[in-house]
Amino acid sequence: MPRQSRRILITTGSFTKEAIKEATRDGVPLINLVDGNLLCDKMKELKLGIDVEETVDIKKDWFDSL
């Protein structure tokens, strides 16, 4: 069985509805669309070139005013 080729199109922005529709249309080669949000999620998940830290700052003045 011949191998199917797949294309990946990556943007730091987002794809229009028309682009998504075209990428999933019958008869076109397989295209994976990776937008900025998915790209960031994957980079965090795989720890590619980034460190993820979560910080919480307590606003003492807000609690004092209760």
PDBQT receptor file of N, H, CA, C and O in Angstrom, charges set to zero:
ATOM      1  N   MET A   1       0.854  -1.182   0.000  1.00  0.00    +0.000 N 
ATOM      2  CA  MET A   1       0.000   0.000   0.000  1.00  0.00    +0.000 C 
ATOM      3  C   MET A   1       0.894   1.237   0.000  1.00  0.00    +0.000 C 
ATOM      4  O   MET A   1       1.794   1.326   0.835  1.00  0.00    +0.000 OA
ATOM      5  N   PRO A   2       0.682   2.189  -0.897  1.00  0.00    +0.000 N 
ATOM      6  CA  PRO A   2       1.517   3.395  -0.951  1.00  0.00    +0.000 C 
ATOM      7  C   PRO A   2       1.309   4.257   0.290  1.00  0.00    +0.000 C 
ATOM      8  O   PRO A   2       0.210   4.338   0.839  1.00  0.00    +0.000 OA
ATOM      9  N   ARG A   3       2.379   4.889   0.708  1.00  0.00    +0.000 N 
ATOM     10  H   ARG A   3       3.271   4.824   0.262  1.00  0.00    +0.000 HD
ATOM     11  CA  ARG A   3       2.306   5.796   1.839  1.00  0.00    +0.000 C 
ATOM     12  C   ARG A   3       1.675   7.110   1.416  1.00  0.00    +0.000 C 
ATOM     13  O   ARG A   3       1.990   7.651   0.356  1.00  0.00    +0.000 OA
ATOM     14  N   GLN A   4       0.784   7.617   2.251  1.00  0.00    +0.000 N 
ATOM     15  H   GLN A   4       0.528   7.177   3.112  1.00  0.00    +0.000 HD
ATOM     16  CA  GLN A   4       0.176   8.915   1.964  1.00  0.00    +0.000 C 
ATOM     17  C   GLN A   4       1.053  10.009   2.534  1.00  0.00    +0.000 C 
ATOM     18  O   GLN A   4       1.502   9.917   3.677  1.00  0.00    +0.000 OA
ATOM     19  N   SER A   5       1.301  11.039   1.752  1.00  0.00    +0.000 N 
ATOM     20  H   SER A   5       0.937  11.114   0.824  1.00  0.00    +0.000 HD
ATOM     21  CA  SER A   5       2.068  12.152   2.295  1.00  0.00    +0.000 C 
ATOM     22  C   SER A   5       1.134  13.081   3.054  1.00  0.00    +0.000 C 
ATOM     23  O   SER A   5      -0.055  13.186   2.751  1.00  0.00    +0.000 OA
ATOM     24  N   ARG A   6       1.689  13.736   4.024  1.00  0.00    +0.000 N 
ATOM     25  H   ARG A   6       2.654  13.650   4.270  1.00  0.00    +0.000 HD
ATOM     26  CA  ARG A   6       0.926  14.658   4.863  1.00  0.00    +0.000 C 
ATOM     27  C   ARG A   6       1.674  15.976   4.903  1.00  0.00    +0.000 C 
ATOM     28  O   ARG A   6       2.904  16.002   4.949  1.00  0.00    +0.000 OA
ATOM     29  N   ARG A   7       0.943  17.044   4.885  1.00  0.00    +0.000 N 
ATOM     30  H   ARG A   7      -0.056  17.023   4.847  1.00  0.00    +0.000 HD
ATOM     31  CA  ARG A   7       1.537  18.367   4.966  1.00  0.00    +0.000 C 
ATOM     32  C   ARG A   7       1.170  19.006   6.296  1.00  0.00    +0.000 C 
ATOM     33  O   ARG A   7       0.094  18.753   6.839  1.00  0.00    +0.000 OA
ATOM     34  N   ILE A   8       2.047  19.817   6.806  1.00  0.00    +0.000 N 
ATOM     35  H   ILE A   8       2.921  20.022   6.365  1.00  0.00    +0.000 HD
ATOM     36  CA  ILE A   8       1.772  20.555   8.035  1.00  0.00    +0.000 C 
ATOM     37  C   ILE A   8       1.972  22.035   7.732  1.00  0.00    +0.000 C 
ATOM     38  O   ILE A   8       3.011  22.440   7.211  1.00  0.00    +0.000 OA
ATOM     39  N   LEU A   9       0.970  22.829   8.062  1.00  0.00    +0.000 N 
ATOM     40  H   LEU A   9       0.126  22.500   8.485  1.00  0.00    +0.000 HD
ATOM     41  CA  LEU A   9       1.049  24.268   7.874  1.00  0.00    +0.000 C 
ATOM     42  C   LEU A   9       0.946  24.908   9.255  1.00  0.00    +0.000 C 
ATOM     43  O   LEU A   9      -0.049  24.731   9.958  1.00  0.00    +0.000 OA
ATOM     44  N   ILE A  10       1.985  25.652   9.637  1.00  0.00    +0.000 N 
ATOM     45  H   ILE A  10       2.793  25.795   9.066  1.00  0.00    +0.000 HD
ATOM     46  CA  ILE A  10       2.058  26.244  10.971  1.00  0.00    +0.000 C 
ATOM     47  C   ILE A  10       2.014  27.761  10.852  1.00  0.00    +0.000 C 
ATOM     48  O   ILE A  10       2.669  28.349   9.992  1.00  0.00    +0.000 OA
ATOM     49  N   THR A  11       1.231  28.384  11.730  1.00  0.00    +0.000 N 
ATOM     50  H   THR A  11       0.699  27.905  12.429  1.00  0.00    +0.000 HD
ATOM     51  CA  THR A  11       1.192  29.841  11.820  1.00  0.00    +0.000 C 
ATOM     52  C   THR A  11       1.208  30.235  13.285  1.00  0.00    +0.000 C 
ATOM     53  O   THR A  11       0.729  29.489  14.139  1.00  0.00    +0.000 OA
ATOM     54  N   THR A  12       1.756  31.404  13.577  1.00  0.00    +0.000 N 
ATOM     55  H   THR A  12       2.146  32.010  12.883  1.00  0.00    +0.000 HD
ATOM     56  CA  THR A  12       1.687  31.904  14.942  1.00  0.00    +0.000 C 
ATOM     57  C   THR A  12       0.351  32.598  15.188  1.00  0.00    +0.000 C 
ATOM     58  O   THR A  12       0.020  32.939  16.323  1.00  0.00    +0.000 OA
ATOM     59  N   GLY A  13      -0.399  32.801  14.135  1.00  0.00    +0.000 N 
ATOM     60  H   GLY A  13      -0.130  32.524  13.212  1.00  0.00    +0.000 HD
ATOM     61  CA  GLY A  13      -1.716  33.429  14.234  1.00  0.00    +0.000 C 
ATOM     62  C   GLY A  13      -2.816  32.382  14.236  1.00  0.00    +0.000 C 
ATOM     63  O   GLY A  13      -2.750  31.385  14.954  1.00  0.00    +0.000 OA
ATOM     64  N   SER A  14      -3.818  32.629  13.424  1.00  0.00    +0.000 N 
ATOM     65  H   SER A  14      -3.871  33.439  12.841  1.00  0.00    +0.000 HD
ATOM     66  CA  SER A  14      -4.945  31.694  13.332  1.00  0.00    +0.000 C 
ATOM     67  C   SER A  14      -5.321  31.513  11.861  1.00  0.00    +0.000 C 
ATOM     68  O   SER A  14      -4.918  32.293  10.998  1.00  0.00    +0.000 OA
ATOM     69  N   PHE A  15      -6.095  30.478  11.602  1.00  0.00    +0.000 N 
ATOM     70  H   PHE A  15      -6.423  29.844  12.303  1.00  0.00    +0.000 HD
ATOM     71  CA  PHE A  15      -6.546  30.184  10.245  1.00  0.00    +0.000 C 
ATOM     72  C   PHE A  15      -7.981  30.655  10.066  1.00  0.00    +0.000 C 
ATOM     73  O   PHE A  15      -8.793  30.581  10.988  1.00  0.00    +0.000 OA
ATOM     74  N   THR A  16      -8.276  31.134   8.884  1.00  0.00    +0.000 N 
ATOM     75  H   THR A  16      -7.617  31.194   8.135  1.00  0.00    +0.000 HD
ATOM     76  CA  THR A  16      -9.651  31.543   8.580  1.00  0.00    +0.000 C 
ATOM     77  C   THR A  16     -10.520  30.300   8.425  1.00  0.00    +0.000 C 
ATOM     78  O   THR A  16     -10.020  29.191   8.234  1.00  0.00    +0.000 OA
ATOM     79  N   LYS A  17     -11.818  30.507   8.510  1.00  0.00    +0.000 N 
ATOM     80  H   LYS A  17     -12.224  31.408   8.665  1.00  0.00    +0.000 HD
ATOM     81  CA  LYS A  17     -12.758  29.396   8.289  1.00  0.00    +0.000 C 
ATOM     82  C   LYS A  17     -12.563  28.807   6.899  1.00  0.00    +0.000 C 
ATOM     83  O   LYS A  17     -12.665  27.595   6.705  1.00  0.00    +0.000 OA
ATOM     84  N   GLU A  18     -12.282  29.677   5.935  1.00  0.00    +0.000 N 
ATOM     85  H   GLU A  18     -12.200  30.661   6.093  1.00  0.00    +0.000 HD
ATOM     86  CA  GLU A  18     -12.094  29.220   4.556  1.00  0.00    +0.000 C 
ATOM     87  C   GLU A  18     -10.858  28.326   4.443  1.00  0.00    +0.000 C 
ATOM     88  O   GLU A  18     -10.879  27.326   3.726  1.00  0.00    +0.000 OA
ATOM     89  N   ALA A  19      -9.782  28.682   5.148  1.00  0.00    +0.000 N 
ATOM     90  H   ALA A  19      -9.765  29.495   5.731  1.00  0.00    +0.000 HD
ATOM     91  CA  ALA A  19      -8.560  27.869   5.113  1.00  0.00    +0.000 C 
ATOM     92  C   ALA A  19      -8.798  26.502   5.740  1.00  0.00    +0.000 C 
ATOM     93  O   ALA A  19      -8.333  25.487   5.222  1.00  0.00    +0.000 OA
ATOM     94  N   ILE A  20      -9.512  26.477   6.842  1.00  0.00    +0.000 N 
ATOM     95  H   ILE A  20      -9.890  27.302   7.263  1.00  0.00    +0.000 HD
ATOM     96  CA  ILE A  20      -9.828  25.199   7.501  1.00  0.00    +0.000 C 
ATOM     97  C   ILE A  20     -10.693  24.346   6.597  1.00  0.00    +0.000 C 
ATOM     98  O   ILE A  20     -10.480  23.140   6.473  1.00  0.00    +0.000 OA
ATOM     99  N   LYS A  21     -11.670  24.977   5.965  1.00  0.00    +0.000 N 
ATOM    100  H   LYS A  21     -11.843  25.957   6.065  1.00  0.00    +0.000 HD
ATOM    101  CA  LYS A  21     -12.552  24.242   5.047  1.00  0.00    +0.000 C 
ATOM    102  C   LYS A  21     -11.751  23.658   3.884  1.00  0.00    +0.000 C 
ATOM    103  O   LYS A  21     -11.966  22.509   3.497  1.00  0.00    +0.000 OA
ATOM    104  N   GLU A  22     -10.839  24.435   3.332  1.00  0.00    +0.000 N 
ATOM    105  H   GLU A  22     -10.664  25.368   3.646  1.00  0.00    +0.000 HD
ATOM    106  CA  GLU A  22     -10.019  23.981   2.202  1.00  0.00    +0.000 C 
ATOM    107  C   GLU A  22      -9.092  22.840   2.622  1.00  0.00    +0.000 C 
ATOM    108  O   GLU A  22      -8.894  21.889   1.866  1.00  0.00    +0.000 OA
ATOM    109  N   ALA A  23      -8.531  22.932   3.814  1.00  0.00    +0.000 N 
ATOM    110  H   ALA A  23      -8.691  23.705   4.429  1.00  0.00    +0.000 HD
ATOM    111  CA  ALA A  23      -7.593  21.909   4.286  1.00  0.00    +0.000 C 
ATOM    112  C   ALA A  23      -8.282  20.574   4.553  1.00  0.00    +0.000 C 
ATOM    113  O   ALA A  23      -7.637  19.527   4.524  1.00  0.00    +0.000 OA
ATOM    114  N   THR A  24      -9.584  20.606   4.812  1.00  0.00    +0.000 N 
ATOM    115  H   THR A  24     -10.108  21.458   4.835  1.00  0.00    +0.000 HD
ATOM    116  CA  THR A  24     -10.315  19.377   5.129  1.00  0.00    +0.000 C 
ATOM    117  C   THR A  24     -11.208  18.920   3.976  1.00  0.00    +0.000 C 
ATOM    118  O   THR A  24     -11.980  17.971   4.116  1.00  0.00    +0.000 OA
ATOM    119  N   ARG A  25     -11.095  19.598   2.847  1.00  0.00    +0.000 N 
ATOM    120  H   ARG A  25     -10.468  20.369   2.734  1.00  0.00    +0.000 HD
ATOM    121  CA  ARG A  25     -11.933  19.267   1.685  1.00  0.00    +0.000 C 
ATOM    122  C   ARG A  25     -11.532  17.913   1.107  1.00  0.00    +0.000 C 
ATOM    123  O   ARG A  25     -10.349  17.578   1.058  1.00  0.00    +0.000 OA
ATOM    124  N   ASP A  26     -12.521  17.138   0.670  1.00  0.00    +0.000 N 
ATOM    125  H   ASP A  26     -13.483  17.410   0.710  1.00  0.00    +0.000 HD
ATOM    126  CA  ASP A  26     -12.256  15.863   0.001  1.00  0.00    +0.000 C 
ATOM    127  C   ASP A  26     -11.427  16.089  -1.251  1.00  0.00    +0.000 C 
ATOM    128  O   ASP A  26     -11.665  17.029  -2.008  1.00  0.00    +0.000 OA
ATOM    129  N   GLY A  27     -10.452  15.217  -1.458  1.00  0.00    +0.000 N 
ATOM    130  H   GLY A  27     -10.258  14.453  -0.843  1.00  0.00    +0.000 HD
ATOM    131  CA  GLY A  27      -9.665  15.260  -2.671  1.00  0.00    +0.000 C 
ATOM    132  C   GLY A  27      -8.348  16.013  -2.554  1.00  0.00    +0.000 C 
ATOM    133  O   GLY A  27      -7.517  15.949  -3.460  1.00  0.00    +0.000 OA
ATOM    134  N   VAL A  28      -8.145  16.734  -1.436  1.00  0.00    +0.000 N 
ATOM    135  H   VAL A  28      -8.820  16.786  -0.701  1.00  0.00    +0.000 HD
ATOM    136  CA  VAL A  28      -6.861  17.431  -1.266  1.00  0.00    +0.000 C 
ATOM    137  C   VAL A  28      -5.937  16.555  -0.420  1.00  0.00    +0.000 C 
ATOM    138  O   VAL A  28      -6.415  15.759   0.388  1.00  0.00    +0.000 OA
ATOM    139  N   PRO A  29      -4.624  16.692  -0.595  1.00  0.00    +0.000 N 
ATOM    140  CA  PRO A  29      -3.702  15.928   0.255  1.00  0.00    +0.000 C 
ATOM    141  C   PRO A  29      -3.943  16.261   1.728  1.00  0.00    +0.000 C 
ATOM    142  O   PRO A  29      -4.438  17.340   2.052  1.00  0.00    +0.000 OA
ATOM    143  N   LEU A  30      -3.595  15.343   2.604  1.00  0.00    +0.000 N 
ATOM    144  H   LEU A  30      -3.193  14.466   2.341  1.00  0.00    +0.000 HD
ATOM    145  CA  LEU A  30      -3.799  15.572   4.027  1.00  0.00    +0.000 C 
ATOM    146  C   LEU A  30      -2.967  16.756   4.502  1.00  0.00    +0.000 C 
ATOM    147  O   LEU A  30      -1.756  16.811   4.288  1.00  0.00    +0.000 OA
ATOM    148  N   ILE A  31      -3.644  17.710   5.157  1.00  0.00    +0.000 N 
ATOM    149  H   ILE A  31      -4.628  17.666   5.332  1.00  0.00    +0.000 HD
ATOM    150  CA  ILE A  31      -2.978  18.908   5.662  1.00  0.00    +0.000 C 
ATOM    151  C   ILE A  31      -3.343  19.076   7.135  1.00  0.00    +0.000 C 
ATOM    152  O   ILE A  31      -4.520  19.162   7.485  1.00  0.00    +0.000 OA
ATOM    153  N   ASN A  32      -2.333  19.123   7.985  1.00  0.00    +0.000 N 
ATOM    154  H   ASN A  32      -1.377  19.053   7.700  1.00  0.00    +0.000 HD
ATOM    155  CA  ASN A  32      -2.551  19.441   9.392  1.00  0.00    +0.000 C 
ATOM    156  C   ASN A  32      -2.316  20.923   9.574  1.00  0.00    +0.000 C 
ATOM    157  O   ASN A  32      -1.260  21.437   9.205  1.00  0.00    +0.000 OA
ATOM    158  N   LEU A  33      -3.291  21.617  10.140  1.00  0.00    +0.000 N 
ATOM    159  H   LEU A  33      -4.149  21.200  10.440  1.00  0.00    +0.000 HD
ATOM    160  CA  LEU A  33      -3.157  23.037  10.424  1.00  0.00    +0.000 C 
ATOM    161  C   LEU A  33      -2.809  23.207  11.898  1.00  0.00    +0.000 C 
ATOM    162  O   LEU A  33      -3.511  22.701  12.774  1.00  0.00    +0.000 OA
ATOM    163  N   VAL A  34      -1.728  23.919  12.162  1.00  0.00    +0.000 N 
ATOM    164  H   VAL A  34      -1.157  24.331  11.451  1.00  0.00    +0.000 HD
ATOM    165  CA  VAL A  34      -1.307  24.174  13.535  1.00  0.00    +0.000 C 
ATOM    166  C   VAL A  34      -1.303  25.688  13.729  1.00  0.00    +0.000 C 
ATOM    167  O   VAL A  34      -0.472  26.395  13.161  1.00  0.00    +0.000 OA
ATOM    168  N   ASP A  35      -2.254  26.181  14.549  1.00  0.00    +0.000 N 
ATOM    169  H   ASP A  35      -2.930  25.606  15.011  1.00  0.00    +0.000 HD
ATOM    170  CA  ASP A  35      -2.305  27.621  14.789  1.00  0.00    +0.000 C 
ATOM    171  C   ASP A  35      -1.454  27.985  15.998  1.00  0.00    +0.000 C 
ATOM    172  O   ASP A  35      -0.883  27.111  16.651  1.00  0.00    +0.000 OA
ATOM    173  N   GLY A  36      -1.373  29.260  16.287  1.00  0.00    +0.000 N 
ATOM    174  H   GLY A  36      -1.837  29.970  15.757  1.00  0.00    +0.000 HD
ATOM    175  CA  GLY A  36      -0.526  29.739  17.371  1.00  0.00    +0.000 C 
ATOM    176  C   GLY A  36      -0.851  29.130  18.719  1.00  0.00    +0.000 C 
ATOM    177  O   GLY A  36       0.054  28.793  19.482  1.00  0.00    +0.000 OA
ATOM    178  N   ASN A  37      -2.142  28.982  19.026  1.00  0.00    +0.000 N 
ATOM    179  H   ASN A  37      -2.878  29.256  18.407  1.00  0.00    +0.000 HD
ATOM    180  CA  ASN A  37      -2.527  28.402  20.310  1.00  0.00    +0.000 C 
ATOM    181  C   ASN A  37      -2.086  26.950  20.421  1.00  0.00    +0.000 C 
ATOM    182  O   ASN A  37      -1.537  26.544  21.445  1.00  0.00    +0.000 OA
ATOM    183  N   LEU A  38      -2.323  26.171  19.380  1.00  0.00    +0.000 N 
ATOM    184  H   LEU A  38      -2.769  26.501  18.548  1.00  0.00    +0.000 HD
ATOM    185  CA  LEU A  38      -1.909  24.769  19.388  1.00  0.00    +0.000 C 
ATOM    186  C   LEU A  38      -0.388  24.661  19.448  1.00  0.00    +0.000 C 
ATOM    187  O   LEU A  38       0.153  23.803  20.146  1.00  0.00    +0.000 OA
ATOM    188  N   LEU A  39       0.296  25.533  18.715  1.00  0.00    +0.000 N 
ATOM    189  H   LEU A  39      -0.144  26.230  18.148  1.00  0.00    +0.000 HD
ATOM    190  CA  LEU A  39       1.753  25.541  18.726  1.00  0.00    +0.000 C 
ATOM    191  C   LEU A  39       2.282  25.787  20.143  1.00  0.00    +0.000 C 
ATOM    192  O   LEU A  39       3.182  25.083  20.600  1.00  0.00    +0.000 OA
ATOM    193  N   CYS A  40       1.730  26.774  20.827  1.00  0.00    +0.000 N 
ATOM    194  H   CYS A  40       0.999  27.345  20.455  1.00  0.00    +0.000 HD
ATOM    195  CA  CYS A  40       2.142  27.060  22.207  1.00  0.00    +0.000 C 
ATOM    196  C   CYS A  40       1.831  25.897  23.137  1.00  0.00    +0.000 C 
ATOM    197  O   CYS A  40       2.653  25.534  23.978  1.00  0.00    +0.000 OA
ATOM    198  N   ASP A  41       0.639  25.307  22.988  1.00  0.00    +0.000 N 
ATOM    199  H   ASP A  41      -0.029  25.601  22.305  1.00  0.00    +0.000 HD
ATOM    200  CA  ASP A  41       0.270  24.155  23.821  1.00  0.00    +0.000 C 
ATOM    201  C   ASP A  41       1.249  23.007  23.636  1.00  0.00    +0.000 C 
ATOM    202  O   ASP A  41       1.671  22.384  24.611  1.00  0.00    +0.000 OA
ATOM    203  N   LYS A  42       1.612  22.727  22.392  1.00  0.00    +0.000 N 
ATOM    204  H   LYS A  42       1.269  23.233  21.600  1.00  0.00    +0.000 HD
ATOM    205  CA  LYS A  42       2.546  21.625  22.105  1.00  0.00    +0.000 C 
ATOM    206  C   LYS A  42       3.932  21.930  22.643  1.00  0.00    +0.000 C 
ATOM    207  O   LYS A  42       4.602  21.043  23.172  1.00  0.00    +0.000 OA
ATOM    208  N   MET A  43       4.376  23.198  22.512  1.00  0.00    +0.000 N 
ATOM    209  H   MET A  43       3.832  23.919  22.082  1.00  0.00    +0.000 HD
ATOM    210  CA  MET A  43       5.683  23.581  23.038  1.00  0.00    +0.000 C 
ATOM    211  C   MET A  43       5.731  23.411  24.551  1.00  0.00    +0.000 C 
ATOM    212  O   MET A  43       6.736  22.951  25.094  1.00  0.00    +0.000 OA
ATOM    213  N   LYS A  44       4.629  23.787  25.248  1.00  0.00    +0.000 N 
ATOM    214  H   LYS A  44       3.813  24.160  24.807  1.00  0.00    +0.000 HD
ATOM    215  CA  LYS A  44       4.562  23.609  26.694  1.00  0.00    +0.000 C 
ATOM    216  C   LYS A  44       4.536  22.133  27.055  1.00  0.00    +0.000 C 
ATOM    217  O   LYS A  44       5.259  21.692  27.949  1.00  0.00    +0.000 OA
ATOM    218  N   GLU A  45       3.697  21.369  26.355  1.00  0.00    +0.000 N 
ATOM    219  H   GLU A  45       3.110  21.728  25.629  1.00  0.00    +0.000 HD
ATOM    220  CA  GLU A  45       3.557  19.937  26.623  1.00  0.00    +0.000 C 
ATOM    221  C   GLU A  45       4.888  19.199  26.462  1.00  0.00    +0.000 C 
ATOM    222  O   GLU A  45       5.248  18.360  27.287  1.00  0.00    +0.000 OA
ATOM    223  N   LEU A  46       5.605  19.520  25.401  1.00  0.00    +0.000 N 
ATOM    224  H   LEU A  46       5.313  20.202  24.731  1.00  0.00    +0.000 HD
ATOM    225  CA  LEU A  46       6.854  18.820  25.088  1.00  0.00    +0.000 C 
ATOM    226  C   LEU A  46       8.085  19.526  25.655  1.00  0.00    +0.000 C 
ATOM    227  O   LEU A  46       9.210  19.055  25.488  1.00  0.00    +0.000 OA
ATOM    228  N   LYS A  47       7.861  20.665  26.330  1.00  0.00    +0.000 N 
ATOM    229  H   LYS A  47       6.946  21.047  26.465  1.00  0.00    +0.000 HD
ATOM    230  CA  LYS A  47       8.952  21.460  26.913  1.00  0.00    +0.000 C 
ATOM    231  C   LYS A  47      10.028  21.775  25.879  1.00  0.00    +0.000 C 
ATOM    232  O   LYS A  47      11.217  21.546  26.103  1.00  0.00    +0.000 OA
ATOM    233  N   LEU A  48       9.584  22.300  24.755  1.00  0.00    +0.000 N 
ATOM    234  H   LEU A  48       8.618  22.485  24.573  1.00  0.00    +0.000 HD
ATOM    235  CA  LEU A  48      10.489  22.646  23.664  1.00  0.00    +0.000 C 
ATOM    236  C   LEU A  48      10.892  24.108  23.750  1.00  0.00    +0.000 C 
ATOM    237  O   LEU A  48      10.133  24.987  23.342  1.00  0.00    +0.000 OA
ATOM    238  N   GLY A  49      12.071  24.373  24.273  1.00  0.00    +0.000 N 
ATOM    239  H   GLY A  49      12.688  23.659  24.605  1.00  0.00    +0.000 HD
ATOM    240  CA  GLY A  49      12.604  25.723  24.296  1.00  0.00    +0.000 C 
ATOM    241  C   GLY A  49      11.975  26.667  25.293  1.00  0.00    +0.000 C 
ATOM    242  O   GLY A  49      12.214  27.874  25.240  1.00  0.00    +0.000 OA
ATOM    243  N   ILE A  50      11.164  26.133  26.215  1.00  0.00    +0.000 N 
ATOM    244  H   ILE A  50      10.970  25.153  26.258  1.00  0.00    +0.000 HD
ATOM    245  CA  ILE A  50      10.521  27.010  27.191  1.00  0.00    +0.000 C 
ATOM    246  C   ILE A  50      10.474  26.335  28.557  1.00  0.00    +0.000 C 
ATOM    247  O   ILE A  50      10.495  25.109  28.661  1.00  0.00    +0.000 OA
ATOM    248  N   ASP A  51      10.411  27.152  29.596  1.00  0.00    +0.000 N 
ATOM    249  H   ASP A  51      10.394  28.149  29.511  1.00  0.00    +0.000 HD
ATOM    250  CA  ASP A  51      10.115  26.698  30.945  1.00  0.00    +0.000 C 
ATOM    251  C   ASP A  51       8.799  27.339  31.334  1.00  0.00    +0.000 C 
ATOM    252  O   ASP A  51       8.591  28.529  31.098  1.00  0.00    +0.000 OA
ATOM    253  N   VAL A  52       7.915  26.562  31.924  1.00  0.00    +0.000 N 
ATOM    254  H   VAL A  52       8.084  25.595  32.115  1.00  0.00    +0.000 HD
ATOM    255  CA  VAL A  52       6.609  27.078  32.322  1.00  0.00    +0.000 C 
ATOM    256  C   VAL A  52       6.591  27.204  33.837  1.00  0.00    +0.000 C 
ATOM    257  O   VAL A  52       6.842  26.237  34.556  1.00  0.00    +0.000 OA
ATOM    258  N   GLU A  53       6.293  28.403  34.312  1.00  0.00    +0.000 N 
ATOM    259  H   GLU A  53       6.089  29.189  33.729  1.00  0.00    +0.000 HD
ATOM    260  CA  GLU A  53       6.186  28.660  35.742  1.00  0.00    +0.000 C 
ATOM    261  C   GLU A  53       4.866  29.351  36.002  1.00  0.00    +0.000 C 
ATOM    262  O   GLU A  53       4.428  30.202  35.228  1.00  0.00    +0.000 OA
ATOM    263  N   GLU A  54       4.238  28.975  37.099  1.00  0.00    +0.000 N 
ATOM    264  H   GLU A  54       4.594  28.283  37.728  1.00  0.00    +0.000 HD
ATOM    265  CA  GLU A  54       2.994  29.626  37.479  1.00  0.00    +0.000 C 
ATOM    266  C   GLU A  54       3.240  30.348  38.786  1.00  0.00    +0.000 C 
ATOM    267  O   GLU A  54       3.766  29.764  39.734  1.00  0.00    +0.000 OA
ATOM    268  N   THR A  55       2.862  31.615  38.844  1.00  0.00    +0.000 N 
ATOM    269  H   THR A  55       2.435  32.089  38.074  1.00  0.00    +0.000 HD
ATOM    270  CA  THR A  55       3.018  32.384  40.070  1.00  0.00    +0.000 C 
ATOM    271  C   THR A  55       1.674  32.949  40.486  1.00  0.00    +0.000 C 
ATOM    272  O   THR A  55       0.810  33.240  39.659  1.00  0.00    +0.000 OA
ATOM    273  N   VAL A  56       1.529  33.093  41.771  1.00  0.00    +0.000 N 
ATOM    274  H   VAL A  56       2.231  32.857  42.443  1.00  0.00    +0.000 HD
ATOM    275  CA  VAL A  56       0.316  33.705  42.327  1.00  0.00    +0.000 C 
ATOM    276  C   VAL A  56       0.769  34.830  43.237  1.00  0.00    +0.000 C 
ATOM    277  O   VAL A  56       1.553  34.610  44.161  1.00  0.00    +0.000 OA
ATOM    278  N   ASP A  57       0.282  36.026  42.980  1.00  0.00    +0.000 N 
ATOM    279  H   ASP A  57      -0.354  36.204  42.229  1.00  0.00    +0.000 HD
ATOM    280  CA  ASP A  57       0.579  37.180  43.825  1.00  0.00    +0.000 C 
ATOM    281  C   ASP A  57      -0.655  37.482  44.662  1.00  0.00    +0.000 C 
ATOM    282  O   ASP A  57      -1.746  37.696  44.134  1.00  0.00    +0.000 OA
ATOM    283  N   ILE A  58      -0.465  37.494  45.968  1.00  0.00    +0.000 N 
ATOM    284  H   ILE A  58       0.421  37.320  46.397  1.00  0.00    +0.000 HD
ATOM    285  CA  ILE A  58      -1.580  37.795  46.867  1.00  0.00    +0.000 C 
ATOM    286  C   ILE A  58      -1.628  39.310  47.068  1.00  0.00    +0.000 C 
ATOM    287  O   ILE A  58      -0.621  39.945  47.378  1.00  0.00    +0.000 OA
ATOM    288  N   LYS A  59      -2.816  39.866  46.884  1.00  0.00    +0.000 N 
ATOM    289  H   LYS A  59      -3.635  39.350  46.632  1.00  0.00    +0.000 HD
ATOM    290  CA  LYS A  59      -3.011  41.307  47.053  1.00  0.00    +0.000 C 
ATOM    291  C   LYS A  59      -3.451  41.575  48.490  1.00  0.00    +0.000 C 
ATOM    292  O   LYS A  59      -4.641  41.581  48.804  1.00  0.00    +0.000 OA
ATOM    293  N   LYS A  60      -2.477  41.794  49.337  1.00  0.00    +0.000 N 
ATOM    294  H   LYS A  60      -1.511  41.790  49.081  1.00  0.00    +0.000 HD
ATOM    295  CA  LYS A  60      -2.713  41.960  50.778  1.00  0.00    +0.000 C 
ATOM    296  C   LYS A  60      -3.707  43.098  51.047  1.00  0.00    +0.000 C 
ATOM    297  O   LYS A  60      -4.565  42.979  51.921  1.00  0.00    +0.000 OA
ATOM    298  N   ASP A  61      -3.589  44.192  50.301  1.00  0.00    +0.000 N 
ATOM    299  H   ASP A  61      -2.892  44.288  49.591  1.00  0.00    +0.000 HD
ATOM    300  CA  ASP A  61      -4.494  45.331  50.516  1.00  0.00    +0.000 C 
ATOM    301  C   ASP A  61      -5.953  44.933  50.321  1.00  0.00    +0.000 C 
ATOM    302  O   ASP A  61      -6.826  45.403  51.051  1.00  0.00    +0.000 OA
ATOM    303  N   TRP A  62      -6.221  44.081  49.356  1.00  0.00    +0.000 N 
ATOM    304  H   TRP A  62      -5.513  43.699  48.763  1.00  0.00    +0.000 HD
ATOM    305  CA  TRP A  62      -7.601  43.650  49.104  1.00  0.00    +0.000 C 
ATOM    306  C   TRP A  62      -8.142  42.887  50.297  1.00  0.00    +0.000 C 
ATOM    307  O   TRP A  62      -9.281  43.110  50.706  1.00  0.00    +0.000 OA
ATOM    308  N   PHE A  63      -7.344  41.986  50.865  1.00  0.00    +0.000 N 
ATOM    309  H   PHE A  63      -6.419  41.805  50.532  1.00  0.00    +0.000 HD
ATOM    310  CA  PHE A  63      -7.794  41.206  52.017  1.00  0.00    +0.000 C 
ATOM    311  C   PHE A  63      -7.919  42.086  53.264  1.00  0.00    +0.000 C 
ATOM    312  O   PHE A  63      -8.828  41.904  54.075  1.00  0.00    +0.000 OA
ATOM    313  N   ASP A  64      -7.007  43.029  53.403  1.00  0.00    +0.000 N 
ATOM    314  H   ASP A  64      -6.269  43.176  52.744  1.00  0.00    +0.000 HD
ATOM    315  CA  ASP A  64      -7.078  43.942  54.544  1.00  0.00    +0.000 C 
ATOM    316  C   ASP A  64      -8.347  44.787  54.534  1.00  0.00    +0.000 C 
ATOM    317  O   ASP A  64      -8.827  45.202  55.589  1.00  0.00    +0.000 OA
ATOM    318  N   SER A  65      -8.886  45.041  53.357  1.00  0.00    +0.000 N 
ATOM    319  H   SER A  65      -8.496  44.704  52.500  1.00  0.00    +0.000 HD
ATOM    320  CA  SER A  65     -10.073  45.900  53.253  1.00  0.00    +0.000 C 
ATOM    321  C   SER A  65     -11.366  45.156  53.541  1.00  0.00    +0.000 C 
ATOM    322  O   SER A  65     -12.430  45.775  53.554  1.00  0.00    +0.000 OA
ATOM    323  N   LEU A  66     -11.314  43.869  53.768  1.00  0.00    +0.000 N 
ATOM    324  H   LEU A  66     -10.450  43.366  53.757  1.00  0.00    +0.000 HD
ATOM    325  CA  LEU A  66     -12.543  43.092  54.054  1.00  0.00    +0.000 C 
ATOM    326  C   LEU A  66     -13.059  43.323  55.453  1.00  0.00    +0.000 C 
ATOM    327  O   LEU A  66     -14.075  42.745  55.840  1.00  0.00    +0.000 OA
TER     328      LEU A  66
